[in-house]
Amino acid sequence: MSFKKFPIARKIRCNVKNSKVIEGQLFITELKAISVKIKDLAERINWQNKAFHPTLGKMVAYSGKYVRVV
């Protein structure tokens, strides 16, 4: 029996302290955005699409896969 290697589904992990979903789109804090080191995930950060949250501060849009932990 041979084992096939499957590509790892890369996702960022977000929580309520570093992300918000606004109109179906995920926005992450700039601190979370600069901490993303994997090139595939970093390319999915849209630095031009920004939002400001009163408690979380400046946020940028993220269009890749993610896991949102509550």
N, C-alpha and C positions, 0 to 999 in steps of 0.2 A: 504494500500500500504506500503510495507516495503522497506527500503533503504538498499542496500547492501554496505558494506564497501569495497572499492577497495584499494589495496596497493598503497602507494604514490610512484610515479616514481621519484627516487632521482637522481638528476643531479647536476654537479657543474656548476657554471656560470663563463665563461671566457670572456675576451675581448682582444683587440689587444695589450694592455699594459702588459698582463701577460701570453700570450699563442701564440703559432705558430703551424700551421698545416704543417708538413713536410712529404712529400710522403704519404699523407693520414692518418698520425698518429698525434695525438695531443700531443704537448709538452707544459708543464706548467712550470713556473718559480719555483725555489725551495721555494721562499717565499709563493707562492700560495699553493704549495704542503704541507708545514708544517702547513698551516692555515686550512686544511681540517680536521675537527674534527669527522665527521660521519664515523664510523668504516667500513661500506660497501664501501664507496667511497675511503677511505684511503687505503684499501686493493688492489685497482686497480691501484695504483701508482707504477710504475716499477722504482725503484731507481737504478737499474743496467744499464738501457738504458738511457744514458745521451746525451745531445747535448749542444753546446755552441753557443750563439747568441751574435754578437758584441755589441748590445745595451741592450738586456735583461739579458745577463749573463748566468749563468748555468741553464739548463732546464732538466726536467725529463719527461719520457713518461707516459701518462695516457691512460688507455684502457677502461674506463667506459663511461657512458652516460654523455653528456655535452650539454650546451647551449652556443653558442658563440655569444655574443652581439657585434655589430659593433659600 
